[in-house]
């Protein structure tokens, strides 16, 4: 039996497990593995019987290294009644179990399983009368000592599961490192990315689970005790510790959803805890546009754990308090945050929050939708009212002024005349800040104010700041004044960017002290460039540069977008190959490039393919490139990548680039691709891979090898059919064809004649005549346009 045995902290400790019990559990584990996975009832019955057999030794078996994984396996398939019995048997040892290396995982699995079962049983409180009392008595000892239990690694994970259960949230899986004791999370747990809506901080209310009201009351009461009984210094210790910091951030995410608790009690309590940690007074004491200075803000920003906490604060606090903190602690000292390897992440969080606030202002001022019927008219009136209400928002000018001050001060750190080389090196190491700053400046441009022209110039200066980090010493000092279409600037930026993209990834060495490394704000690591490589290659630095390049490709000012496109075309072969064969890099650069400059796919194989076609990217307040510019930039990209056609066509990422470019190319561009892919050596190599066979089928390489002229005719018909199909569906308005000298007026067959004239310009007349002669016939004369007689009679 697991009889009582006190420990130094005063909590009960179970005795050592007998060998007979370990042998019995091992035998039952073998029988359990013999059952099919789909035999849910059989597995549940066996798990229930085994847990009831060892209920007096359950705590001891959970702490034993021989049987802990067996107990966890049985608990994962247990019913609510069995879980309630387990909690009753282990409640006296729950603190010790939470701190134990093996048993803590069992407690997590028990709580996660119970949360999962409650999701499908909203009336579990009435169906199981002892549920509430059992859960409260099991979790109360942990919540009572949460201040010091959260500072231990194992017990902090258990506390996270307790908070999720009582708040009615699916269990959140903790992040795992290579040296973690448990390389797997508990069953039924979800990652944080699955529970948080993009651009928000709290766990979304739509993922909430119906739990008894008593659960939430217990959680709020113990959190209130933590806020009232602990001093600011005690709470700051939670921020400084790695384990308790993660627990505190999850607690803020759970309590931060106003809809999860009655009268938004959770949000108010969480905000009070945050203000006490930062040694600030009640939020009611701060007036509108008041500067909120915290004595601990700057010190926390330089600490690794403290910077994570401040990121949460920037995304969590009310708008007035957030703007007050920015004015009281950030503006005026931004260069100090920028220079530090840790506090610059706080700067990124501030810029992201400002970008979010500006996006809300821009969305509220959007013009009403076209009123075509009664529903549209009603929605249009509603949008007009929302726009008027947004214009009267008192925070609107405050948010805009704060964003402008942030962007201008950061620009001054680079435009200062002293020590240009040092400024350039500093900004090259702060790509994350640069990306968030660029996004914030672009969103600021969308907000309608009296200074729209000034905001436009401000965004262009941030774009030049990106070029400032890409140029060498020759252009670093003149990048603020040089013309954006300067060929030397494009060549210099492309050469330096190619070096940064092809730079070898850093070796797996421990991060320097104070450097957060791949923190919460850092971009995720990209997949390896080769499909046969094991593990992952850290391409976060390359991904950051590609995301900057992609942001410039969609810049509202066309000259900046064209500059970014020319930089892409000027990259060297090694950089182009790495970008086009790496998923994250390719999506950031080439997918964005083709959405901007390539028309919709010209040869859809089915209506579903046409539905997936993406229209060109149109900035909210910018201009689209002309049709001539789109065609020219698409041809240039096709000519640039055709040298890598053999390598891209057989790659699992590169094949998508081949498909997009081939569909967007004209007949000449398509023939260049098929000529490369139909070479005997290349054709034989591609036929041995799945991706290669798909690419060969796309370009119809076998048909081209048999008869090039017939291939041209078939491809032209396919392109004309795609255009006709596109016009019938009305996916995009047909662009008027440019008139040439001697061209007649457009008529019903004007588009077909224009397509035929374009084909004639491609120099394929000889091929068409040869195909016609081979068929034993002559080429038909073009019929006159039907509207010519009408014009003659009118004259």
RORO-442303 format. One record per residue (C-alpha): residue number from 1; residue in one letter; z, x negated, y negated. Coordinates in steps of 0.05 Angstrom, whole numbers, plus 5000, padded with zeros to 4 digits. Last residue first. Layout:
# RORO-442303
  nr rest    z    x    y
 NUM    A    Z    X    Y
...
END
This chain:
# RORO-442303
  nr rest    z    x    y
 795    X 3130 5417 3898
 794    X 3171 5468 3936
 793    X 3117 5474 3989
 792    X 3117 5398 3998
 791    X 3193 5394 4002
 790    X 3195 5449 4055
 789    X 3142 5413 4094
 788    X 3182 5348 4092
 787    X 3246 5383 4115
 786    X 3228 5381 4188
 785    X 3225 5305 4190
 784    X 3161 5280 4220
 783    X 3161 5262 4293
 782    X 3163 5189 4311
 781    X 3105 5167 4354
 780    X 3119 5161 4427
 779    X 3117 5093 4460
 778    X 3066 5089 4515
 777    X 3074 5100 4589
 776    X 3073 5063 4655
 775    X 3148 5051 4659
 774    X 3136 4976 4652
 773    X 3098 4991 4588
 772    X 3158 5029 4560
 771    X 3207 4974 4579
 770    X 3162 4921 4548
 769    X 3156 4962 4485
 768    X 3231 4970 4480
 767    X 3243 4896 4491
 766    X 3192 4878 4438
 765    X 3224 4925 4389
 764    X 3292 4891 4398
 763    X 3293 4852 4333
 762    X 3359 4879 4308
 761    X 3323 4910 4249
 760    X 3288 4959 4295
 759    X 3355 4983 4321
 758    X 3379 4996 4251
 757    X 3316 5036 4238
 756    X 3330 5077 4301
 755    X 3402 5090 4278
 754    X 3376 5111 4209
 753    X 3325 5155 4243
 752    X 3379 5188 4284
 751    X 3423 5197 4224
 750    X 3367 5228 4182
 749    X 3348 5278 4235
 748    X 3373 5339 4197
 747    X 3346 5309 4133
 746    X 3361 5250 4089
 745    X 3309 5233 4036
 744    X 3257 5181 4052
 743    X 3266 5106 4051
 742    X 3215 5065 4012
 741    X 3267 5015 3990
 740    X 3330 5025 4027
 739    X 3383 5079 4022
 738    X 3453 5066 4047
 737    X 3473 5113 4103
 736    X 3525 5165 4085
 735    X 3590 5157 4125
 734    X 3603 5210 4177
 733    X 3671 5241 4168
 732    X 3720 5222 4223
 731    X 3743 5254 4288
 730    X 3698 5314 4276
 729    X 3689 5328 4350
 728    X 3614 5336 4343
 727    X 3609 5275 4299
 726    X 3645 5231 4350
 725    X 3602 5256 4407
 724    X 3540 5241 4367
 723    X 3565 5171 4351
 722    X 3582 5160 4424
 721    X 3515 5185 4447
 720    X 3481 5137 4398
 719    X 3522 5079 4425
 718    X 3506 5097 4498
 717    X 3433 5104 4482
 716    X 3433 5036 4449
 715    X 3469 5005 4509
 714    X 3419 5034 4558
 713    X 3360 5007 4518
 712    X 3391 4939 4512
 711    X 3408 4936 4586
 710    X 3336 4955 4603
 709    X 3312 4897 4561
 708    X 3361 4848 4594
 707    X 3339 4866 4665
 706    X 3377 4846 4728
 705    X 3427 4799 4695
 704    X 3441 4850 4641
 703    X 3454 4905 4692
 702    X 3503 4859 4728
 701    X 3539 4844 4663
 700    X 3552 4916 4646
 699    X 3598 4897 4587
 698    X 3655 4941 4611
 697    X 3642 4929 4685
 696    X 3646 4854 4674
 695    X 3712 4864 4636
 694    X 3741 4905 4693
 693    X 3720 4854 4744
 692    X 3753 4799 4703
 691    X 3818 4837 4699
 690    X 3821 4846 4774
 689    X 3804 4774 4788
 688    X 3753 4742 4835
 687    X 3692 4772 4799
 686    X 3712 4734 4736
 685    X 3701 4666 4768
 684    X 3632 4683 4796
 683    X 3609 4712 4730
 682    X 3634 4651 4692
 681    X 3595 4603 4737
 680    X 3532 4645 4737
 679    X 3531 4662 4662
 678    X 3539 4737 4654
 677    X 3603 4732 4612
 676    X 3571 4689 4558
 675    X 3507 4731 4553
 674    X 3548 4795 4555
 673    X 3588 4774 4495
 672    X 3527 4754 4454
 671    X 3492 4818 4474
 670    X 3550 4860 4448
 669    X 3546 4826 4380
 668    X 3471 4839 4376
 667    X 3479 4913 4395
 666    X 3534 4926 4344
 665    X 3607 4909 4357
 664    X 3667 4957 4356
 663    X 3666 4972 4431
 662    X 3659 4898 4448
 661    X 3715 4879 4401
 660    X 3764 4929 4430
 659    X 3745 4915 4502
 658    X 3749 4839 4494
 657    X 3816 4845 4459
 656    X 3842 4887 4517
 655    X 3817 4835 4567
 654    X 3858 4782 4531
 653    X 3924 4811 4554
 652    X 3913 4811 4630
 651    X 3868 4750 4624
 650    X 3800 4746 4659
 649    X 3759 4770 4599
 648    X 3798 4726 4551
 647    X 3782 4660 4584
 646    X 3707 4673 4591
 645    X 3702 4703 4522
 644    X 3736 4645 4486
 643    X 3673 4624 4449
 642    X 3661 4697 4433
 641    X 3725 4698 4393
 640    X 3698 4674 4326
 639    X 3631 4711 4331
 638    X 3668 4776 4346
 637    X 3716 4764 4289
 636    X 3657 4751 4242
 635    X 3621 4813 4265
 634    X 3683 4856 4254
 633    X 3692 4827 4184
 632    X 3620 4843 4166
 631    X 3622 4914 4194
 630    X 3687 4931 4158
 629    X 3663 4900 4093
 628    X 3598 4941 4096
 627    X 3637 5003 4111
 626    X 3681 4991 4051
 625    X 3752 4966 4059
 624    X 3804 5020 4050
 623    X 3843 5025 3986
 622    X 3917 5023 3971
 621    X 3972 5072 3954
 620    X 3990 5096 4024
 619    X 3952 5040 4059
 618    X 3894 5065 4102
 617    X 3891 5034 4171
 616    X 3825 5047 4204
 615    X 3825 5105 4253
 614    X 3853 5094 4323
 613    X 3814 5118 4384
 612    X 3859 5148 4437
 611    X 3825 5216 4432
 610    X 3758 5184 4444
 609    X 3783 5155 4509
 608    X 3808 5223 4531
 607    X 3740 5253 4516
 606    X 3708 5206 4567
 605    X 3674 5139 4569
 604    X 3681 5126 4495
 603    X 3627 5080 4468
 602    X 3634 5066 4394
 601    X 3709 5053 4391
 600    X 3732 5076 4322
 599    X 3711 5030 4266
 598    X 3735 4958 4262
 597    X 3764 4929 4198
 596    X 3835 4956 4192
 595    X 3851 4978 4263
 594    X 3816 4916 4289
 593    X 3858 4869 4247
 592    X 3923 4905 4266
 591    X 3907 4900 4340
 590    X 3886 4827 4330
 589    X 3949 4803 4293
 588    X 4014 4837 4312
 587    X 3990 4866 4378
 586    X 3961 4798 4399
 585    X 4025 4762 4383
 584    X 4068 4810 4422
 583    X 4022 4810 4483
 582    X 4004 4736 4487
 581    X 3932 4720 4507
 580    X 3898 4732 4440
 579    X 3951 4695 4401
 578    X 3951 4634 4446
 577    X 3875 4630 4449
 576    X 3868 4638 4374
 575    X 3919 4583 4361
 574    X 3883 4535 4408
 573    X 3815 4552 4380
 572    X 3833 4538 4307
 571    X 3850 4592 4258
 570    X 3796 4605 4205
 569    X 3781 4677 4226
 568    X 3854 4696 4220
 567    X 3858 4664 4151
 566    X 3797 4703 4130
 565    X 3831 4767 4150
 564    X 3893 4749 4111
 563    X 3851 4736 4049
 562    X 3815 4802 4059
 561    X 3882 4838 4060
 560    X 3904 4802 3996
 559    X 3839 4820 3962
 558    X 3846 4892 3985
 557    X 3913 4904 3952
 556    X 3949 4954 3997
 555    X 3968 4899 4047
 554    X 3950 4919 4118
 553    X 3927 4848 4138
 552    X 3986 4819 4100
 551    X 4035 4854 4146
 550    X 3996 4828 4207
 549    X 4002 4756 4182
 548    X 4076 4764 4172
 547    X 4082 4793 4242
 546    X 4042 4734 4268
 545    X 4089 4684 4234
 544    X 4150 4718 4264
 543    X 4118 4720 4333
 542    X 4106 4645 4330
 541    X 4179 4632 4315
 540    X 4201 4680 4370
 539    X 4157 4647 4422
 538    X 4212 4630 4471
 537    X 4177 4626 4537
 536    X 4199 4674 4591
 535    X 4213 4667 4665
 534    X 4163 4640 4715
 533    X 4093 4624 4693
 532    X 4036 4654 4733
 531    X 4013 4703 4681
 530    X 4005 4650 4628
 529    X 4023 4662 4556
 528    X 4095 4675 4571
 527    X 4125 4740 4544
 526    X 4152 4740 4474
 525    X 4223 4730 4453
 524    X 4253 4785 4411
 523    X 4254 4778 4336
 522    X 4319 4754 4304
 521    X 4362 4806 4271
 520    X 4411 4817 4328
 519    X 4418 4742 4338
 518    X 4371 4694 4372
 517    X 4402 4631 4341
 516    X 4466 4648 4305
 515    X 4471 4580 4274
 514    X 4542 4565 4251
 513    X 4551 4510 4302
 512    X 4485 4488 4330
 511    X 4454 4528 4386
 510    X 4459 4499 4456
 509    X 4393 4470 4481
 508    X 4338 4506 4518
 507    X 4279 4467 4490
 506    X 4244 4494 4429
 505    X 4175 4523 4437
 504    X 4116 4476 4428
 503    X 4079 4484 4361
 502    X 4014 4523 4371
 501    X 4032 4577 4321
 500    X 4060 4530 4269
 499    X 4001 4483 4273
 498    X 3952 4541 4268
 497    X 3990 4567 4207
 496    X 3981 4499 4172
 495    X 3906 4497 4185
 494    X 3897 4571 4167
 493    X 3935 4563 4102
 492    X 3895 4501 4082
 491    X 3828 4534 4099
 490    X 3845 4597 4061
 489    X 3870 4560 4000
 488    X 3808 4515 4000
 487    X 3763 4576 4004
 486    X 3794 4606 3942
 485    X 3791 4682 3949
 484    X 3864 4690 3929
 483    X 3852 4655 3863
 482    X 3904 4601 3848
 481    X 3963 4619 3803
 480    X 4024 4624 3847
 479    X 3995 4579 3901
 478    X 3990 4521 3851
 477    X 4053 4482 3871
 476    X 4045 4491 3946
 475    X 3970 4480 3945
 474    X 3964 4405 3960
 473    X 4034 4401 3989
 472    X 4013 4443 4048
 471    X 4004 4517 4050
 470    X 4035 4568 4098
 469    X 4103 4576 4065
 468    X 4073 4587 3996
 467    X 4023 4635 4028
 466    X 4083 4680 4045
 465    X 4107 4672 3973
 464    X 4038 4693 3950
 463    X 4049 4758 3987
 462    X 4116 4764 3952
 461    X 4080 4755 3886
 460    X 4031 4809 3905
 459    X 4089 4857 3917
 458    X 4117 4841 3848
 457    X 4049 4853 3816
 456    X 4048 4922 3846
 455    X 4119 4935 3824
 454    X 4100 4917 3753
 453    X 4041 4963 3755
 452    X 4083 5021 3781
 451    X 4135 5011 3726
 450    X 4143 5084 3704
 449    X 4162 5102 3775
 448    X 4129 5129 3838
 447    X 4157 5096 3900
 446    X 4100 5066 3942
 445    X 4107 4997 3910
 444    X 4179 4993 3932
 443    X 4156 5002 4004
 442    X 4112 4941 3998
 441    X 4167 4900 3965
 440    X 4216 4919 4021
 439    X 4167 4901 4075
 438    X 4154 4833 4043
 437    X 4228 4820 4035
 436    X 4240 4838 4108
 435    X 4186 4789 4129
 434    X 4210 4733 4084
 433    X 4282 4741 4106
 432    X 4261 4734 4178
 431    X 4216 4675 4163
 430    X 4273 4635 4134
 429    X 4258 4565 4159
 428    X 4193 4561 4120
 427    X 4230 4586 4059
 426    X 4276 4525 4060
 425    X 4219 4477 4071
 424    X 4181 4505 4012
 423    X 4240 4502 3966
 422    X 4252 4429 3986
 421    X 4179 4411 3973
 420    X 4179 4447 3905
 419    X 4237 4405 3880
 418    X 4245 4434 3810
 417    X 4193 4483 3784
 416    X 4229 4546 3805
 415    X 4180 4594 3836
 414    X 4215 4593 3904
 413    X 4287 4613 3885
 412    X 4258 4658 3831
 411    X 4224 4701 3883
 410    X 4292 4715 3915
 409    X 4319 4738 3848
 408    X 4259 4783 3835
 407    X 4262 4817 3902
 406    X 4336 4832 3898
 405    X 4333 4856 3826
 404    X 4274 4902 3842
 403    X 4311 4931 3902
 402    X 4374 4944 3861
 401    X 4334 4976 3804
 400    X 4297 5022 3853
 399    X 4361 5044 3888
 398    X 4395 5060 3821
 397    X 4334 5095 3794
 396    X 4334 5143 3855
 395    X 4410 5151 3862
 394    X 4413 5208 3811
 393    X 4363 5249 3853
 392    X 4325 5293 3803
 391    X 4257 5268 3828
 390    X 4280 5281 3900
 389    X 4294 5354 3883
 388    X 4225 5362 3852
 387    X 4193 5330 3914
 386    X 4234 5376 3960
 385    X 4211 5436 3921
 384    X 4139 5414 3926
 383    X 4147 5402 4001
 382    X 4173 5473 4011
 381    X 4115 5502 3972
 380    X 4067 5463 4015
 379    X 4102 5486 4079
 378    X 4093 5558 4058
 377    X 4020 5546 4040
 376    X 4008 5513 4106
 375    X 4039 5571 4144
 374    X 3997 5621 4106
 373    X 3931 5586 4117
 372    X 3892 5526 4091
 371    X 3944 5497 4044
 370    X 3930 5422 4041
 369    X 3995 5384 4050
 368    X 4041 5372 3992
 367    X 4041 5304 3958
 366    X 4093 5254 3981
 365    X 4153 5248 3934
 364    X 4205 5257 3989
 363    X 4172 5206 4033
 362    X 4173 5153 3978
 361    X 4247 5164 3966
 360    X 4262 5160 4040
 359    X 4221 5096 4046
 358    X 4261 5067 3988
 357    X 4326 5079 4024
 356    X 4300 5048 4088
 355    X 4273 4987 4051
 354    X 4340 4979 4017
 353    X 4374 4981 4085
 352    X 4324 4929 4111
 351    X 4336 4883 4051
 350    X 4411 4886 4062
 349    X 4404 4872 4136
 348    X 4359 4812 4121
 347    X 4409 4784 4072
 346    X 4463 4791 4125
 345    X 4418 4750 4171
 344    X 4414 4697 4116
 343    X 4489 4689 4124
 342    X 4481 4650 4189
 341    X 4434 4592 4175
 340    X 4458 4586 4103
 339    X 4406 4572 4049
 338    X 4388 4645 4037
 337    X 4460 4668 4028
 336    X 4471 4615 3975
 335    X 4404 4633 3943
 334    X 4426 4705 3939
 333    X 4486 4689 3894
 332    X 4470 4731 3832
 331    X 4462 4795 3871
 330    X 4501 4792 3936
 329    X 4575 4810 3928
 328    X 4586 4862 3874
 327    X 4516 4888 3865
 326    X 4502 4892 3940
 325    X 4572 4920 3953
 324    X 4561 4975 3901
 323    X 4494 4992 3932
 322    X 4527 5001 4000
 321    X 4585 5041 3971
 320    X 4538 5090 3937
 319    X 4492 5096 3998
 318    X 4548 5111 4047
 317    X 4564 5055 4095
 316    X 4532 5043 4163
 315    X 4470 5000 4156
 314    X 4500 4948 4110
 313    X 4566 4951 4147
 312    X 4532 4939 4214
 311    X 4498 4877 4186
 310    X 4566 4857 4157
 309    X 4596 4859 4227
 308    X 4542 4816 4257
 307    X 4553 4767 4199
 306    X 4627 4765 4214
 305    X 4614 4746 4286
 304    X 4573 4686 4266
 303    X 4614 4668 4205
 302    X 4581 4652 4138
 301    X 4574 4725 4119
 300    X 4648 4737 4133
 299    X 4668 4687 4080
 298    X 4622 4719 4028
 297    X 4648 4789 4042
 296    X 4723 4773 4046
 295    X 4743 4782 3973
 294    X 4702 4845 3967
 293    X 4670 4866 3901
 292    X 4646 4938 3893
 291    X 4605 4945 3829
 290    X 4606 5018 3807
 289    X 4539 5054 3802
 288    X 4575 5122 3808
 287    X 4650 5116 3811
 286    X 4693 5079 3861
 285    X 4762 5109 3870
 284    X 4737 5161 3920
 283    X 4717 5104 3967
 282    X 4791 5088 3980
 281    X 4808 5015 3967
 280    X 4774 4952 3993
 279    X 4804 4897 4035
 278    X 4741 4885 4075
 277    X 4777 4904 4139
 276    X 4808 4964 4104
 275    X 4739 4987 4080
 274    X 4711 4984 4151
 273    X 4770 5023 4180
 272    X 4762 5076 4127
 271    X 4688 5081 4142
 270    X 4703 5092 4216
 269    X 4753 5147 4199
 268    X 4704 5183 4153
 267    X 4649 5178 4205
 266    X 4692 5204 4261
 265    X 4719 5262 4221
 264    X 4649 5287 4206
 263    X 4676 5358 4198
 262    X 4683 5364 4274
 261    X 4657 5303 4311
 260    X 4588 5285 4339
 259    X 4548 5312 4279
 258    X 4573 5257 4232
 257    X 4547 5201 4277
 256    X 4585 5139 4256
 255    X 4641 5147 4307
 254    X 4598 5123 4364
 253    X 4562 5068 4325
 252    X 4627 5045 4293
 251    X 4661 5041 4362
 250    X 4602 5001 4388
 249    X 4610 4952 4330
 248    X 4685 4946 4344
 247    X 4674 4932 4418
 246    X 4623 4877 4402
 245    X 4671 4846 4352
 244    X 4729 4852 4402
 243    X 4691 4808 4451
 242    X 4667 4755 4402
 241    X 4731 4750 4362
 240    X 4727 4743 4286
 239    X 4718 4818 4273
 238    X 4778 4837 4315
 237    X 4819 4786 4278
 236    X 4799 4821 4213
 235    X 4834 4883 4239
 234    X 4899 4845 4246
 233    X 4891 4815 4176
 232    X 4878 4884 4146
 231    X 4942 4909 4177
 230    X 4948 4951 4239
 229    X 4989 5014 4242
 228    X 4945 5061 4202
 227    X 4875 5043 4225
 226    X 4892 5031 4298
 225    X 4933 5095 4297
 224    X 4873 5133 4270
 223    X 4831 5104 4327
 222    X 4883 5128 4376
 221    X 4881 5199 4347
 220    X 4805 5201 4343
 219    X 4797 5183 4416
 218    X 4849 5234 4439
 217    X 4817 5289 4398
 216    X 4748 5272 4426
 215    X 4773 5279 4498
 214    X 4811 5343 4482
 213    X 4746 5377 4461
 212    X 4722 5374 4533
 211    X 4656 5338 4542
 210    X 4584 5360 4527
 209    X 4541 5298 4528
 208    X 4510 5268 4466
 207    X 4440 5237 4469
 206    X 4414 5283 4414
 205    X 4469 5259 4369
 204    X 4437 5191 4360
 203    X 4480 5129 4368
 202    X 4495 5105 4298
 201    X 4452 5053 4261
 200    X 4384 5082 4243
 199    X 4316 5050 4233
 198    X 4293 5063 4304
 197    X 4334 5118 4337
 196    X 4392 5089 4377
 195    X 4406 5108 4449
 194    X 4349 5073 4486
 193    X 4356 5010 4443
 192    X 4429 5007 4461
 191    X 4414 4999 4534
 190    X 4433 5053 4583
 189    X 4487 5054 4636
 188    X 4481 5097 4699
 187    X 4499 5039 4744
 186    X 4541 4983 4716
 185    X 4506 4924 4684
 184    X 4479 4867 4725
 183    X 4487 4791 4717
 182    X 4562 4796 4724
 181    X 4598 4731 4706
 180    X 4550 4718 4649
 179    X 4521 4648 4645
 178    X 4448 4669 4635
 177    X 4469 4720 4583
 176    X 4477 4795 4591
 175    X 4479 4846 4536
 174    X 4527 4903 4548
 173    X 4502 4969 4577
 172    X 4522 5030 4537
 171    X 4553 5088 4577
 170    X 4522 5155 4557
 169    X 4559 5186 4499
 168    X 4609 5243 4503
 167    X 4661 5213 4455
 166    X 4714 5207 4509
 165    X 4666 5176 4560
 164    X 4633 5128 4511
 163    X 4700 5104 4484
 162    X 4726 5091 4554
 161    X 4663 5054 4574
 160    X 4670 5008 4514
 159    X 4743 4998 4530
 158    X 4724 4974 4600
 157    X 4677 4922 4570
 156    X 4733 4898 4524
 155    X 4778 4892 4585
 154    X 4733 4841 4617
 153    X 4721 4797 4555
 152    X 4790 4797 4525
 151    X 4797 4812 4451
 150    X 4789 4887 4462
 149    X 4854 4887 4502
 148    X 4892 4861 4442
 147    X 4877 4918 4394
 146    X 4862 4969 4449
 145    X 4934 4971 4471
 144    X 4944 5046 4464
 143    X 4871 5058 4481
 142    X 4879 5026 4549
 141    X 4944 5062 4565
 140    X 4912 5128 4544
 139    X 4851 5123 4588
 138    X 4880 5143 4656
 137    X 4929 5195 4629
 136    X 4873 5226 4587
 135    X 4824 5226 4645
 134    X 4873 5258 4694
 133    X 4897 5310 4644
 132    X 4826 5331 4626
 131    X 4801 5335 4698
 130    X 4861 5372 4729
 129    X 4830 5441 4720
 128    X 4763 5423 4752
 127    X 4715 5482 4746
 126    X 4743 5501 4678
 125    X 4737 5432 4647
 124    X 4672 5419 4684
 123    X 4637 5473 4645
 122    X 4582 5428 4616
 121    X 4566 5402 4686
 120    X 4501 5363 4686
 119    X 4523 5311 4634
 118    X 4593 5311 4664
 117    X 4566 5277 4726
 116    X 4538 5218 4687
 115    X 4602 5210 4647
 114    X 4642 5209 4712
 113    X 4596 5156 4742
 112    X 4602 5113 4680
 111    X 4678 5119 4681
 110    X 4682 5099 4754
 109    X 4631 5043 4746
 108    X 4670 5014 4687
 107    X 4735 5017 4727
 106    X 4700 4981 4784
 105    X 4673 4927 4738
 104    X 4742 4915 4711
 103    X 4767 4906 4783
 102    X 4730 4842 4794
 101    X 4750 4799 4734
 100    X 4816 4833 4725
  99    X 4835 4854 4654
  98    X 4816 4927 4664
  97    X 4851 4929 4731
  96    X 4915 4903 4700
  95    X 4913 4956 4647
  94    X 4895 5011 4697
  93    X 4951 4995 4746
  92    X 4993 5058 4738
  91    X 4930 5100 4730
  90    X 4901 5076 4796
  89    X 4919 5132 4844
  88    X 4908 5188 4794
  87    X 4842 5157 4772
  86    X 4818 5153 4844
  85    X 4836 5226 4856
  84    X 4796 5247 4795
  83    X 4737 5206 4819
  82    X 4739 5240 4887
  81    X 4740 5309 4855
  80    X 4683 5290 4808
  79    X 4639 5267 4866
  78    X 4630 5195 4889
  77    X 4562 5160 4897
  76    X 4575 5102 4848
  75    X 4647 5100 4872
  74    X 4624 5080 4942
  73    X 4583 5021 4915
  72    X 4639 4998 4869
  71    X 4687 4998 4928
  70    X 4639 4954 4967
  69    X 4630 4907 4908
  68    X 4706 4898 4903
  67    X 4715 4885 4977
  66    X 4715 4810 4989
  65    X 4735 4788 4918
  64    X 4797 4832 4922
  63    X 4817 4866 4857
  62    X 4785 4933 4873
  61    X 4814 4932 4944
  60    X 4884 4926 4916
  59    X 4874 4985 4868
  58    X 4844 5027 4924
  57    X 4899 5013 4975
  56    X 4932 5082 4975
  55    X 4864 5116 4966
  54    X 4835 5076 5025
  53    X 4819 5134 5071
  52    X 4802 5180 5012
  51    X 4752 5130 4986
  50    X 4720 5124 5055
  49    X 4713 5199 5064
  48    X 4683 5210 4995
  47    X 4633 5153 5003
  46    X 4611 5181 5071
  45    X 4602 5251 5042
  44    X 4563 5225 4982
  43    X 4517 5182 5025
  42    X 4502 5240 5071
  41    X 4489 5288 5013
  40    X 4443 5241 4976
  39    X 4400 5224 5036
  38    X 4343 5197 4992
  37    X 4369 5126 4997
  36    X 4368 5129 5072
  35    X 4435 5115 5108
  34    X 4441 5047 5142
  33    X 4471 5016 5080
  32    X 4531 5062 5086
  31    X 4544 5042 5158
  30    X 4545 4969 5139
  29    X 4592 4983 5080
  28    X 4637 5022 5127
  27    X 4645 4961 5170
  26    X 4662 4917 5109
  25    X 4712 4969 5085
  24    X 4747 4968 5152
  23    X 4749 4891 5153
  22    X 4780 4889 5084
  21    X 4832 4941 5103
  20    X 4851 4901 5165
  19    X 4857 4838 5122
  18    X 4911 4869 5078
  17    X 4898 4873 5003
  16    X 4945 4835 4957
  15    X 4994 4876 4918
  14    X 4977 4918 4857
  13    X 5002 4898 4788
  12    X 5042 4942 4740
  11    X 5045 4929 4666
  10    X 5101 4892 4630
   9    X 5058 4838 4598
   8    X 5087 4785 4644
   7    X 5068 4825 4706
   6    X 5107 4877 4745
   5    X 5094 4891 4820
   4    X 5088 4962 4841
   3    X 5063 4980 4910
   2    X 4989 4980 4928
   1    X 5000 5000 5000
END
